[in-house]
Amino acid sequence: MAISPESSSADRHSVDFRAPPPSPIASGRRSSFTNEDVLTEFLQNSLRVPDLILPDRIFPRQKSIQNPPKIDFCSLNSPQNSSVAEILDSIARIGCFQIINHGIKREFVESILTAGAGIFTLPPEKKKAVSRSSEKPYGFEEFLGEDEREMSEEFVWCRDQNLKLEMEGIWPHEYSNFSLKMEELLSEIEKLAGEIILALKKNTATKPRCENGVTQEQDLAGSLCYLYKHFFNSPVDQWDNSLGYDVIRMLIRGSDCSHSLGLHFCYGSSEFHVYYKKGWVSFCPETDAIVITIGDQIQAWSGGQYKHVIGRPIFKGELGDQDYCISMAFLYSPPRIGNSLETMSKEKTISIGQQAILALIMALVFQLLVYYVFKQ
């Protein structure tokens, strides 16, 4: 049976037929939800961002406390002295105390502070050449912004030959004199800090859970000195903002330099701030006293019994014709904290077993010598 061309063409057109797409125009029917106003109000309330009342401070408000105990250094290790108990209580609560009659003359310290002020007068390009980094713990600290630089500057000194060479290249004669004085002062600081740690070791009632809070890398770090240049006559809002940045920087970088004790010279400061993880407190330091703060090594050695804090003097108002003031903070790191302090105060002894072995060895040697002599 033959198929005509007309019928085949009709079949082809019927197969290729496609239905048109649905129209995008809405049908105009109303929603089936009976109370549309209630639904609209619910959605608006659910999607609205609540009005949050943010705190006006990043950290808890400042807490003023009574001055921490001031301890006479001359009677620190005296058996009749009860001030060590005050130290232990203070460092367990706020992590700091004060030392008076320490034997370090204020005139000598002030001469070093005066000489150190010249470091901050160097041009910015020279400061940048001796800036701190992860490879070297010394030099000028780079700040986050100009507001911070207008409030304070920071320089870290240590007994490092590379620092000496770099600073003598940009500040030759003045730095040599300054460095000699710093080494002399650091020797006195190390004696003072060593006596304080020994007193803590002798008077700690509970046995520390961590016998040694220092790693080998920390042993090699040695002690550092932070020099701060504090500026006066700044606007109140600028001072508050800079203080906030300063707190953040100290809390973030507080563990960069591991240490046992911080010894702070802050002559002329109006307040001293003590920062720790849960807040911060302030007090007025005693005249000519050295403020002692506890470091992370002591906290680790004591198993958390003593609190690691970060201390910083605060200078407000005016000081004669000067528009700045210099303070120093020594971060002391002994070679070892744990059992080494016990060996410092005890003489080395030989046990009975060791004596017996030594006697046996000497007897054998004597017998061999006698045998050799008679054989000849």
C-alpha positions as CSV (number, residue, x, y, z in Angstrom):
1,M,0.0,0.0,0.0
2,A,1.5,3.3,-1.0
3,I,1.6,6.3,1.3
4,S,1.0,9.7,-0.2
5,P,3.4,12.6,0.4
6,E,0.6,14.6,2.0
7,S,-0.1,12.0,4.7
8,S,3.6,11.6,5.6
9,S,4.0,15.3,5.9
10,A,1.1,15.5,8.3
11,D,2.5,12.7,10.5
12,R,5.8,14.5,10.7
13,H,4.2,17.7,11.8
14,S,2.2,15.9,14.5
15,V,5.2,14.3,16.0
16,D,7.3,17.6,16.2
17,F,4.5,19.5,18.0
18,R,5.4,20.9,21.5
19,A,3.0,22.5,23.9
20,P,3.7,26.2,24.8
21,P,5.3,26.9,28.2
22,P,3.0,28.1,31.0
23,S,2.4,31.7,31.3
24,P,4.5,33.5,34.0
25,I,1.6,35.8,34.7
26,A,-0.1,35.1,38.0
27,S,-3.6,33.9,37.9
28,G,-4.7,36.6,40.3
29,R,-6.2,34.3,42.8
30,R,-5.9,35.3,46.5
31,S,-4.0,33.2,49.0
32,S,-5.9,30.5,50.7
33,F,-4.5,31.6,54.1
34,T,-7.5,33.0,55.9
35,N,-5.6,35.6,58.0
36,E,-2.8,37.0,55.8
37,D,-2.1,40.0,58.0
38,V,-1.1,37.8,60.9
39,L,1.3,35.8,58.7
40,T,2.9,39.1,57.4
41,E,3.4,40.4,60.9
42,F,4.9,37.2,62.1
43,L,7.5,37.2,59.2
44,Q,8.4,40.8,59.8
45,N,9.0,40.2,63.5
46,S,11.0,37.0,62.8
47,L,13.3,38.6,60.3
48,R,14.0,41.8,62.3
49,V,17.4,42.2,63.8
50,P,17.0,42.8,67.6
51,D,18.4,46.0,69.0
52,L,21.5,45.0,70.9
53,I,22.9,47.1,73.7
54,L,26.7,46.6,73.4
55,P,29.1,47.2,76.3
56,D,31.0,50.4,76.3
57,R,34.2,48.6,77.2
58,I,36.0,45.6,75.7
59,F,37.3,44.5,79.1
60,P,35.7,44.6,82.6
61,R,35.7,48.0,84.3
62,Q,38.7,49.0,86.2
63,K,38.8,47.7,89.8
64,S,40.7,49.8,92.3
65,I,42.2,47.8,95.2
66,Q,44.3,48.5,98.2
67,N,48.0,48.7,97.5
68,P,49.6,45.2,97.5
69,P,51.9,44.5,100.4
70,K,55.3,46.3,100.4
71,I,58.0,44.0,101.6
72,D,61.4,45.0,103.1
73,F,63.9,43.1,101.0
74,C,66.5,43.1,103.9
75,S,64.2,40.9,106.0
76,L,62.9,38.8,103.1
77,N,64.6,35.6,104.2
78,S,64.6,36.2,107.9
79,P,63.1,33.3,109.9
80,Q,61.1,35.8,112.1
81,N,59.7,37.7,109.2
82,S,56.0,37.1,108.5
83,S,55.9,39.2,105.3
84,V,56.5,36.2,103.1
85,A,53.0,35.0,103.9
86,E,51.6,38.3,102.7
87,I,53.6,37.8,99.4
88,L,52.1,34.4,98.9
89,D,48.6,35.6,99.5
90,S,49.0,38.6,97.2
91,I,50.5,36.7,94.3
92,A,47.8,34.1,94.6
93,R,45.1,36.8,94.4
94,I,46.4,39.5,92.1
95,G,49.8,38.2,91.0
96,C,52.0,41.1,92.3
97,F,53.6,42.8,95.3
98,Q,56.1,45.6,96.1
99,I,59.7,45.5,97.3
100,I,61.2,48.4,99.3
101,N,64.8,48.8,100.7
102,H,66.1,46.8,97.8
103,G,69.4,48.5,97.7
104,I,69.2,49.8,94.1
105,K,69.7,53.6,94.2
106,R,67.1,55.7,92.5
107,E,69.7,58.1,91.2
108,F,71.4,55.3,89.3
109,V,68.1,54.1,87.8
110,E,67.1,57.6,86.8
111,S,70.5,58.1,85.1
112,I,69.7,55.0,83.0
113,L,66.2,56.2,82.2
114,T,67.6,59.6,81.1
115,A,70.1,57.8,78.8
116,G,67.5,55.5,77.5
117,A,65.3,58.4,76.5
118,G,67.8,59.2,73.7
119,I,67.0,55.9,72.1
120,F,63.5,57.2,71.2
121,T,64.9,60.3,69.5
122,L,66.4,58.3,66.6
123,P,64.9,58.8,63.2
124,P,62.1,56.4,62.1
125,E,64.2,54.8,59.4
126,K,66.9,53.8,62.0
127,K,64.3,52.5,64.4
128,K,62.9,50.3,61.6
129,A,66.3,48.9,60.9
130,V,66.4,47.6,64.5
131,S,62.8,46.5,64.9
132,R,61.7,43.4,66.7
133,S,60.7,40.2,64.9
134,S,60.1,36.5,65.5
135,E,63.8,35.8,64.9
136,K,65.1,38.4,67.4
137,P,63.4,39.4,70.7
138,Y,65.1,42.8,70.9
139,G,64.7,46.2,69.3
140,F,61.9,48.7,68.6
141,E,58.3,47.5,68.8
142,E,56.2,48.3,65.7
143,F,52.8,49.6,66.6
144,L,49.5,49.1,65.0
145,G,48.6,52.7,64.3
146,E,49.6,56.3,64.7
147,D,47.3,56.8,67.7
148,E,49.3,54.3,69.7
149,R,52.6,55.8,68.6
150,E,51.4,59.2,69.9
151,M,50.8,57.6,73.3
152,S,53.8,55.4,73.9
153,E,56.9,53.8,72.3
154,E,58.7,50.6,73.3
155,F,62.3,49.3,73.1
156,V,63.5,45.9,74.2
157,W,67.1,45.5,75.5
158,C,69.0,42.3,76.3
159,R,72.5,41.0,76.5
160,D,72.8,40.1,72.9
161,Q,75.9,40.8,70.8
162,N,73.9,41.3,67.7
163,L,71.8,44.0,69.3
164,K,75.0,45.7,70.5
165,L,76.4,45.7,67.0
166,E,73.2,47.0,65.4
167,M,72.7,49.8,67.9
168,E,76.3,50.9,67.8
169,G,75.9,51.2,64.1
170,I,73.1,53.8,64.4
171,W,73.8,55.3,67.9
172,P,77.5,54.5,68.6
173,H,78.8,56.5,71.5
174,E,75.6,56.9,73.5
175,Y,74.6,53.3,73.2
176,S,77.9,52.0,74.6
177,N,77.5,54.1,77.7
178,F,73.8,53.1,78.1
179,S,74.5,49.4,77.6
180,L,77.2,49.3,80.2
181,K,74.9,50.8,82.8
182,M,72.1,48.4,81.8
183,E,74.4,45.4,82.3
184,E,75.3,46.7,85.8
185,L,71.7,47.2,86.7
186,L,70.7,43.8,85.3
187,S,73.3,42.1,87.5
188,E,71.6,43.7,90.6
189,I,68.2,42.8,89.3
190,E,69.2,39.1,88.9
191,K,70.5,39.0,92.5
192,L,67.3,40.5,93.7
193,A,65.0,38.3,91.7
194,G,67.0,35.2,92.6
195,E,66.4,35.9,96.3
196,I,62.7,36.4,95.8
197,I,62.3,33.1,93.9
198,L,64.3,31.3,96.6
199,A,62.0,32.7,99.2
200,L,59.0,31.5,97.3
201,K,60.5,28.1,97.0
202,K,61.2,27.8,100.7
203,N,57.8,29.0,101.8
204,T,55.5,27.3,99.3
205,A,53.4,25.0,101.5
206,T,52.1,22.6,98.8
207,K,54.4,20.7,96.6
208,P,54.2,22.1,93.0
209,R,52.6,19.9,90.4
210,C,55.1,21.0,87.8
211,E,58.7,20.7,89.0
212,N,60.0,22.8,86.1
213,G,58.1,25.4,84.1
214,V,60.9,26.2,81.8
215,T,61.8,24.6,78.5
216,Q,65.2,24.5,77.0
217,E,64.4,27.3,74.5
218,Q,63.3,29.5,77.4
219,D,66.6,28.7,79.2
220,L,68.5,30.3,76.4
221,A,66.3,33.3,76.1
222,G,67.7,35.1,79.2
223,S,66.4,38.2,80.8
224,L,65.0,41.2,78.8
225,C,64.3,44.8,79.7
226,Y,61.4,46.7,78.2
227,L,61.8,50.5,78.0
228,Y,58.6,52.5,77.6
229,K,58.2,56.1,76.6
230,H,54.9,57.5,77.9
231,F,53.5,60.7,76.5
232,F,51.5,63.3,78.5
233,N,48.9,66.0,77.5
234,S,46.9,63.8,75.2
235,P,43.1,64.1,74.7
236,V,41.0,62.0,77.0
237,D,39.3,60.0,74.2
238,Q,42.6,59.4,72.5
239,W,44.2,58.2,75.8
240,D,41.3,55.8,76.4
241,N,41.5,54.3,72.9
242,S,45.3,53.9,73.1
243,L,44.9,52.2,76.5
244,G,42.4,49.8,74.9
245,Y,44.9,49.0,72.1
246,D,47.7,48.6,74.7
247,V,45.6,46.1,76.7
248,I,44.9,44.0,73.6
249,R,48.5,44.0,72.5
250,M,49.8,43.0,76.0
251,L,47.2,40.2,76.3
252,I,48.0,38.8,72.9
253,R,51.8,39.1,73.2
254,G,52.0,38.4,76.9
255,S,53.3,34.9,76.3
256,D,55.8,35.9,73.7
257,C,58.6,36.3,76.2
258,S,58.4,33.6,78.9
259,H,59.7,34.7,82.3
260,S,59.5,34.1,86.0
261,L,59.3,37.6,87.5
262,G,58.6,41.1,86.1
263,L,60.4,43.9,88.0
264,H,59.0,47.3,87.2
265,F,60.6,50.7,87.8
266,C,57.9,53.3,87.4
267,Y,59.0,56.5,89.2
268,G,56.4,59.2,88.9
269,S,53.5,57.0,87.7
270,S,50.0,57.9,88.8
271,E,48.7,54.3,88.7
272,F,49.9,50.7,88.1
273,H,47.6,48.4,86.1
274,V,47.7,44.6,86.5
275,Y,46.1,42.6,83.7
276,Y,45.1,39.0,83.8
277,K,42.6,36.8,81.8
278,K,39.5,37.6,83.7
279,G,40.0,41.4,84.2
280,W,42.4,44.0,85.5
281,V,43.0,46.0,88.7
282,S,44.9,49.2,89.5
283,F,46.6,50.7,92.5
284,C,49.0,53.5,93.3
285,P,52.6,52.2,93.7
286,E,54.8,53.2,96.6
287,T,57.5,55.8,96.1
288,D,60.9,54.2,95.2
289,A,59.4,50.7,95.4
290,I,59.9,48.0,92.7
291,V,56.6,46.4,91.6
292,I,57.0,42.6,91.2
293,T,54.7,40.7,88.9
294,I,54.4,36.9,88.5
295,G,55.4,35.4,85.1
296,D,54.2,32.3,83.3
297,Q,57.1,30.2,84.5
298,I,56.2,30.7,88.2
299,Q,52.6,29.9,87.4
300,A,53.6,26.7,85.6
301,W,56.0,25.7,88.4
302,S,53.3,26.3,91.1
303,G,50.7,24.3,89.1
304,G,48.5,27.4,88.8
305,Q,48.7,28.3,92.5
306,Y,50.3,31.7,91.7
307,K,48.7,33.9,89.1
308,H,50.5,35.0,85.9
309,V,49.8,38.7,85.2
310,I,51.0,41.5,83.0
311,G,51.9,44.8,84.7
312,R,52.1,48.3,83.2
313,P,52.6,51.8,84.8
314,I,50.2,54.5,83.8
315,F,51.2,58.2,83.6
316,K,48.6,60.9,83.5
317,G,48.7,64.7,83.8
318,E,51.8,66.8,83.5
319,L,55.3,66.4,84.9
320,G,57.0,69.8,84.9
321,D,58.2,70.9,81.5
322,Q,58.4,67.3,80.2
323,D,55.8,65.9,77.9
324,Y,56.9,62.3,78.4
325,C,58.2,59.9,81.0
326,I,60.4,56.7,80.8
327,S,59.7,53.4,82.7
328,M,61.5,50.1,82.7
329,A,60.3,46.5,83.2
330,F,62.8,43.7,83.6
331,L,61.5,40.2,82.7
332,Y,63.7,37.8,84.6
333,S,64.3,34.2,83.5
334,P,66.5,32.0,85.6
335,P,68.3,28.9,84.1
336,R,66.0,26.6,86.0
337,I,63.1,27.0,88.5
338,G,62.3,23.6,89.8
339,N,64.8,21.3,91.6
340,S,67.7,23.6,90.8
341,L,66.7,26.0,93.6
342,E,66.9,23.2,96.0
343,T,70.4,22.4,94.9
344,M,71.4,26.0,95.2
345,S,70.8,25.9,99.0
346,K,72.1,22.4,99.7
347,E,75.6,21.0,99.6
348,K,76.2,18.0,97.4
349,T,76.5,14.8,99.4
350,I,77.5,11.2,98.6
351,S,75.2,8.5,99.6
352,I,76.2,5.4,101.6
353,G,75.8,3.1,98.6
354,Q,78.0,5.3,96.5
355,Q,80.6,5.3,99.3
356,A,80.6,1.5,99.5
357,I,81.1,1.2,95.8
358,L,83.9,3.7,95.9
359,A,85.6,1.7,98.7
360,L,85.3,-1.5,96.8
361,I,86.9,0.0,93.7
362,M,89.8,1.4,95.8
363,A,90.3,-2.0,97.4
364,L,90.5,-3.7,94.0
365,V,92.9,-1.1,92.7
366,F,95.1,-1.6,95.8
367,Q,95.2,-5.3,95.4
368,L,96.2,-5.0,91.8
369,L,99.0,-2.6,92.7
370,V,100.3,-4.9,95.4
371,Y,100.2,-7.9,93.0
372,Y,102.1,-5.9,90.4
373,V,104.8,-4.8,92.8
374,F,105.5,-8.2,94.2
375,K,105.5,-9.8,90.8
376,Q,108.3,-7.5,89.8
